[in-house]
Amino acid sequence: MAMITPIKVDDDPRQRLHLDLLQAWETYQTEGNFLTIEEADYWLAKLENGEDTEIPL
């Protein structure tokens, strides 16, 4: 089982992004969940329109 990298609230923005990406990569490796750019775009458009929708995994 992979260790999820903890993220500190006081990190600078670049470090925060780096840790967020590391955590996403670790989650992908352990769970295999991902979205295509088209799926993410469609989901975000629904959220922007005020629709209450869950992320399509």
N, C-alpha and C positions, 0 to 999 in steps of 0.2 A: 504494500500500500504506500503510495506517495505521500510525502508530508506537504501539507498546504502551508505556503509561506504567509506568516502573519504580516499585517500591514499596520504601521504606526500612523496615528493621526497627524503627528507633527513633522512628517517627512516633507521635503521640498517637492514641488510638482513633478519634476523629472524623475525623482526617486519613486514617488507615488505611482506614476505611470509604469515605470519599470516593474515595480512589485505587483501592480494590477495585472500586467501582461504575464508575468511569471505565474501568478496564481491561476489565470485563465488557462495557460498552457498545461499546468499540473492537473487542473480539473479535466481538460480535454483528454489528457493521457490516461487518467484513471476512469473516467466515465464515458468518453467517446462522443460527448455531445458537441454539436457545432451547428451554425447557421450559415447558409450561403449569403452572399451580399444581397441577393434579390429577396430572400426570406426576411432578412433583417430590415431591409428598406420597407417592405410591405408592412411588417410589424410596427416599425416606427411611425409610418404614415397613419396607421390606425390609432396609435397613441396620440399623435398630434391632432387628430380629429376628435379627440375626447372619448374614443371608444375604450371601454375597460376590457382589455385583452391580455391573455397570458402569452409569454414568450413561446414561440413554436419550436419545440425541440424534438 
